[in-house]
Amino acid sequence: MQFPRRYFVLLPLTAVLSLLMVSCSESKVSQCNKIIKVANKAADEAKAITNGGKESDPKAMLKAADALDKASQEMESIKVSDDKLRDYQGRFFVMYRDTSKSTRDFITAFEKKDRPAAEAAIVKLQKTTALETPLVQEINKYCQPEK
């Protein structure tokens, strides 16, 4: 069986182009770092604004909600090609958005002295913030360099 000459040129050219395409895309680690950087920044800002969760002033809580809105936008704007990281990114985005909304709902109910609405908002807030620890653990495990 004869191997046409054009395959001697096409095969190495295809291999080189494939390697260039792979090397030009961001690595999993750099994509992880971008997501983790936004997540850490959001957590640090929220803790600083609310004095580690001890601050109950509605204005401080609104600032924290604003910070989470900003974090959700930053998280959504990250370009991610890895499917698993895209899932983590989406889960962070939803968590920040829902936490911000629940916080605002609580403040609105608190200001209106609507106890049932305030309690419902707190329950929703607790559910959304409870997602943070397992999500952080999952992404940290996934993003660890392979040994």
TISE-619400 format. One line per field, with one value per atom (N, C-alpha, C): residue number from 1; atom name; z, x negated, y. Coordinates in steps of 0.1 Angstrom, whole numbers, plus 5000, padded with zeros to 4 digits. Atoms other than C-alpha are relative to their C-alpha. Layout:
N
num c(NUM/...)
atome c(CA/...)
pz c(Z/...)
px c(X/...)
py c(Y/...)
% end
This chain:
147
num c(1/1/1/2/2/2/3/3/3/4/4/4/5/5/5/6/6/6/7/7/7/8/8/8/9/9/9/10/10/10/11/11/11/12/12/12/13/13/13/14/14/14/15/15/15/16/16/16/17/17/17/18/18/18/19/19/19/20/20/20/21/21/21/22/22/22/23/23/23/24/24/24/25/25/25/26/26/26/27/27/27/28/28/28/29/29/29/30/30/30/31/31/31/32/32/32/33/33/33/34/34/34/35/35/35/36/36/36/37/37/37/38/38/38/39/39/39/40/40/40/41/41/41/42/42/42/43/43/43/44/44/44/45/45/45/46/46/46/47/47/47/48/48/48/49/49/49/50/50/50/51/51/51/52/52/52/53/53/53/54/54/54/55/55/55/56/56/56/57/57/57/58/58/58/59/59/59/60/60/60/61/61/61/62/62/62/63/63/63/64/64/64/65/65/65/66/66/66/67/67/67/68/68/68/69/69/69/70/70/70/71/71/71/72/72/72/73/73/73/74/74/74/75/75/75/76/76/76/77/77/77/78/78/78/79/79/79/80/80/80/81/81/81/82/82/82/83/83/83/84/84/84/85/85/85/86/86/86/87/87/87/88/88/88/89/89/89/90/90/90/91/91/91/92/92/92/93/93/93/94/94/94/95/95/95/96/96/96/97/97/97/98/98/98/99/99/99/100/100/100/101/101/101/102/102/102/103/103/103/104/104/104/105/105/105/106/106/106/107/107/107/108/108/108/109/109/109/110/110/110/111/111/111/112/112/112/113/113/113/114/114/114/115/115/115/116/116/116/117/117/117/118/118/118/119/119/119/120/120/120/121/121/121/122/122/122/123/123/123/124/124/124/125/125/125/126/126/126/127/127/127/128/128/128/129/129/129/130/130/130/131/131/131/132/132/132/133/133/133/134/134/134/135/135/135/136/136/136/137/137/137/138/138/138/139/139/139/140/140/140/141/141/141/142/142/142/143/143/143/144/144/144/145/145/145/146/146/146/147/147/147)
atome c(N/CA/C/N/CA/C/N/CA/C/N/CA/C/N/CA/C/N/CA/C/N/CA/C/N/CA/C/N/CA/C/N/CA/C/N/CA/C/N/CA/C/N/CA/C/N/CA/C/N/CA/C/N/CA/C/N/CA/C/N/CA/C/N/CA/C/N/CA/C/N/CA/C/N/CA/C/N/CA/C/N/CA/C/N/CA/C/N/CA/C/N/CA/C/N/CA/C/N/CA/C/N/CA/C/N/CA/C/N/CA/C/N/CA/C/N/CA/C/N/CA/C/N/CA/C/N/CA/C/N/CA/C/N/CA/C/N/CA/C/N/CA/C/N/CA/C/N/CA/C/N/CA/C/N/CA/C/N/CA/C/N/CA/C/N/CA/C/N/CA/C/N/CA/C/N/CA/C/N/CA/C/N/CA/C/N/CA/C/N/CA/C/N/CA/C/N/CA/C/N/CA/C/N/CA/C/N/CA/C/N/CA/C/N/CA/C/N/CA/C/N/CA/C/N/CA/C/N/CA/C/N/CA/C/N/CA/C/N/CA/C/N/CA/C/N/CA/C/N/CA/C/N/CA/C/N/CA/C/N/CA/C/N/CA/C/N/CA/C/N/CA/C/N/CA/C/N/CA/C/N/CA/C/N/CA/C/N/CA/C/N/CA/C/N/CA/C/N/CA/C/N/CA/C/N/CA/C/N/CA/C/N/CA/C/N/CA/C/N/CA/C/N/CA/C/N/CA/C/N/CA/C/N/CA/C/N/CA/C/N/CA/C/N/CA/C/N/CA/C/N/CA/C/N/CA/C/N/CA/C/N/CA/C/N/CA/C/N/CA/C/N/CA/C/N/CA/C/N/CA/C/N/CA/C/N/CA/C/N/CA/C/N/CA/C/N/CA/C/N/CA/C/N/CA/C/N/CA/C/N/CA/C/N/CA/C/N/CA/C/N/CA/C/N/CA/C/N/CA/C/N/CA/C/N/CA/C/N/CA/C/N/CA/C/N/CA/C/N/CA/C/N/CA/C/N/CA/C/N/CA/C/N/CA/C/N/CA/C/N/CA/C/N/CA/C/N/CA/C/N/CA/C/N/CA/C/N/CA/C/N/CA/C/N/CA/C/N/CA/C/N/CA/C/N/CA/C/N/CA/C/N/CA/C)
pz c(5000/5000/5000/5001/4990/5008/4991/5013/4991/5009/4991/5007/4994/4996/5007/4994/5006/5015/4986/5038/5009/4993/5047/5005/4996/5048/5009/4993/5061/5015/4986/5091/5010/4990/5107/5002/4999/5099/5009/4991/5116/5014/4987/5146/5006/4995/5149/5003/4998/5145/5013/4988/5172/5012/4988/5196/5003/4998/5190/5005/4995/5196/5015/4986/5229/5008/4992/5241/5000/5000/5232/5010/4991/5254/5014/4986/5291/5006/4993/5313/5011/4989/5339/5012/4987/5367/4999/5001/5353/5001/4999/5349/5014/4986/5384/5008/4993/5397/4999/5003/5381/5008/4992/5397/5015/4985/5431/5004/4997/5430/5002/4998/5425/5012/4989/5451/5013/4988/5477/5002/4999/5469/5006/4996/5474/5015/4986/5507/5009/4992/5520/5001/5000/5510/5009/4992/5526/5015/4986/5558/5005/4995/5560/5002/4999/5554/5012/4989/5579/5013/4989/5604/5004/4998/5600/5003/4998/5600/5013/4988/5633/4999/5002/5618/4996/5004/5617/4995/5006/5604/4986/5014/5573/4989/5010/5555/4997/5002/5560/4992/5008/5548/4986/5014/5517/4993/5006/5510/4997/5002/5514/4988/5012/5489/4987/5012/5465/4996/5003/5468/4994/5005/5461/4985/5014/5430/4991/5008/5418/4998/5001/5425/4990/5009/5406/4985/5013/5376/4995/5003/5378/4997/5002/5381/4986/5013/5351/4988/5011/5330/4997/5002/5334/4988/5011/5302/5005/4995/5311/4989/5010/5286/5006/4993/5311/5005/4997/5315/5015/4986/5352/5007/4995/5359/4997/5004/5340/5010/4990/5364/5013/4988/5394/4999/5002/5380/5000/5000/5374/5014/4986/5409/5009/4992/5424/4996/5005/5402/5006/4994/5414/5015/4985/5450/5004/4997/5450/4997/5004/5431/5011/4990/5455/5014/4987/5486/5000/5001/5475/5000/5001/5467/5014/4987/5500/5011/4991/5519/4998/5003/5502/5004/4996/5508/5015/4985/5545/5005/4996/5548/4997/5004/5530/5010/4991/5553/5014/4987/5584/5001/5000/5575/5000/5000/5569/5013/4988/5602/4996/5004/5583/5004/4994/5605/4991/5008/5583/4988/5011/5553/5004/4995/5573/5003/4997/5586/4987/5013/5551/4993/5006/5538/5007/4992/5566/4997/5003/5558/4986/5014/5521/5000/4998/5531/5006/4993/5553/4989/5011/5524/4990/5010/5499/5005/4995/5521/5005/4997/5532/4988/5012/5496/4999/5002/5499/5004/4995/5520/4991/5009/5499/4986/5013/5467/5000/4999/5478/5001/4998/5489/4987/5013/5455/4990/5010/5434/5004/4995/5456/4997/5003/5452/4985/5015/5414/4995/5005/5410/5005/4995/5429/4989/5011/5407/5002/4999/5399/5004/4995/5416/4991)
px c(4992/5000/4991/5008/4987/5006/4996/4988/4998/5002/4994/4992/5009/4969/5007/4993/4995/5003/4998/5001/4987/5013/4964/5000/4999/4971/5012/4988/5006/5000/5001/5000/4992/5008/4972/5006/4994/4989/5012/4989/5021/4996/5004/5002/4994/5005/4984/5011/4989/5016/5008/4993/5033/4992/5008/5004/5001/5000/5005/5014/4986/5043/5001/5000/5039/4992/5009/5010/5005/4995/5028/5012/4988/5059/4995/5004/5058/5000/5001/5048/5011/4990/5072/4996/5004/5051/5002/4998/5052/5015/4986/5090/5005/4997/5093/4996/5005/5072/5009/4991/5096/5012/4988/5126/4998/5003/5110/4997/5003/5097/5013/4988/5132/5008/4993/5147/4993/5007/5120/5003/4997/5125/5014/4986/5163/5001/4999/5159/4993/5007/5133/5008/4993/5154/5013/4988/5186/4996/5005/5167/4996/5005/5151/5012/4988/5184/5009/4991/5204/4992/5008/5175/5001/5001/5173/5014/4987/5211/5007/4995/5215/5008/4994/5228/5015/4986/5266/5006/4995/5269/5005/4995/5292/4991/5009/5268/4988/5011/5239/5004/4995/5260/5003/4998/5270/4987/5013/5233/4995/5004/5226/5008/4992/5255/4994/5006/5240/4987/5013/5206/5002/4997/5222/5005/4995/5240/4988/5012/5206/4992/5007/5190/5007/4993/5217/4998/5003/5211/4986/5014/5174/4998/5000/5179/5005/4993/5202/4991/5008/5177/4987/5013/5148/5003/4999/5142/4994/5004/5140/5003/4997/5136/5002/4998/5135/5014/4986/5170/5002/4999/5165/4999/5002/5152/5011/4988/5181/5011/4990/5204/4998/5003/5186/5002/4998/5186/5015/4985/5224/5006/4995/5230/4996/5004/5210/5008/4991/5229/5014/4987/5262/5000/5001/5251/4999/5002/5240/5013/4988/5271/5011/4989/5295/4997/5003/5276/5003/4997/5278/5015/4986/5315/5006/4994/5323/4996/5004/5303/5009/4991/5323/5015/4986/5356/5001/5000/5347/5000/5000/5339/5013/4987/5371/5011/4991/5391/4998/5004/5372/5005/4996/5379/5015/4986/5416/5006/4996/5417/5009/4993/5430/4993/5007/5419/5000/5000/5431/4991/5009/5413/4986/5014/5382/4995/5004/5381/4998/5001/5387/4987/5012/5358/4988/5012/5335/4998/5001/5343/4994/5005/5336/4985/5014/5304/4991/5008/5292/4998/5001/5299/4990/5010/5279/4986/5013/5250/4994/5005/5248/4994/5005/5239/4985/5013/5206/4989/5011/5185/4998/5002/5192/4995/5005/5187/4985/5014/5154/4991/5008/5142/5000/5000/5153/4990/5009/5135/4985/5014/5104/4994/5005/5102/4998/5001/5108/4988/5011/5082/4986/5013/5054/4992/5009/5024/4999/5001/5021/4986/5013/4992/4994)
py c(4988/5000/5012/4988/5033/5012/4988/5064/5012/4988/5095/5010/4990/5123/5011/4989/5148/4997/5004/5128/5002/4997/5133/5014/4986/5170/5003/4997/5170/4995/5006/5147/5008/4992/5167/5014/4987/5200/5000/5001/5188/4998/5002/5177/5013/4987/5210/5010/4991/5230/4996/5005/5208/5004/4997/5214/5015/4985/5252/5004/4996/5253/4996/5004/5234/5009/4992/5255/5014/4987/5287/5002/4999/5279/5000/4999/5286/4986/5012/5258/4999/5002/5243/5008/4993/5257/5015/4985/5293/5003/4998/5290/4998/5002/5276/5012/4988/5305/5012/4988/5331/4998/5002/5315/5001/4999/5311/5014/4987/5346/5009/4993/5360/4996/5005/5337/5005/4995/5347/5015/4985/5384/5002/4998/5381/4996/5004/5362/5010/4990/5387/5013/4988/5417/4999/5002/5403/4999/5000/5395/5013/4987/5429/5009/4991/5447/4997/5004/5427/4996/5003/5424/4985/5014/5387/4994/5005/5382/5006/4995/5401/5013/4988/5433/4998/5001/5436/5012/4987/5471/4998/5002/5471/5006/4993/5495/4991/5009/5471/4988/5012/5442/5003/4996/5462/5001/4999/5469/4986/5014/5431/4995/5005/5424/5006/4994/5449/4993/5007/5432/4987/5013/5399/5001/4998/5413/5002/4997/5426/4987/5013/5392/4990/5009/5374/5004/4995/5396/4997/5003/5391/4985/5015/5353/4997/5003/5353/5004/4995/5372/4992/5008/5347/4990/5010/5327/4987/5014/5290/4990/5010/5262/4986/5013/5233/4998/5002/5218/5000/5001/5210/5014/4987/5245/5009/4992/5260/4997/5004/5241/5007/4993/5255/5015/4986/5289/5004/4998/5287/4999/5002/5275/5011/4988/5304/5011/4989/5328/5000/5001/5315/5002/4999/5313/5015/4985/5350/5007/4993/5361/4997/5004/5342/5006/4995/5353/5015/4986/5389/5003/4999/5386/4998/5004/5369/5011/4989/5396/5012/4989/5423/4998/5004/5405/5001/4999/5402/5015/4986/5439/5007/4994/5449/4995/5006/5426/5006/4995/5439/5015/4986/5475/5002/5000/5468/4993/5008/5448/4989/5012/5418/4988/5011/5390/4987/5013/5360/5002/4998/5375/5000/4999/5382/4986/5014/5346/4992/5008/5332/5004/4995/5354/4994/5005/5342/4985/5014/5305/4999/5000/5312/5004/4996/5330/4989/5011/5301/4989/5011/5276/5004/4997/5296/5001/4998/5304/4986/5013/5267/4993/5006/5259/5003/4995/5278/4990/5009/5254/4988/5011/5223/5003/4996/5242/5004/4997/5256/4988/5012/5222/4992/5007/5207/5006/4993/5233/4999/5002/5231/4987/5013/5194/4998/5001/5196/5007/4991/5223/4996/5004/5206/4994/5005/5199/4985/5015/5162/4997/5004/5145/4989)
% end
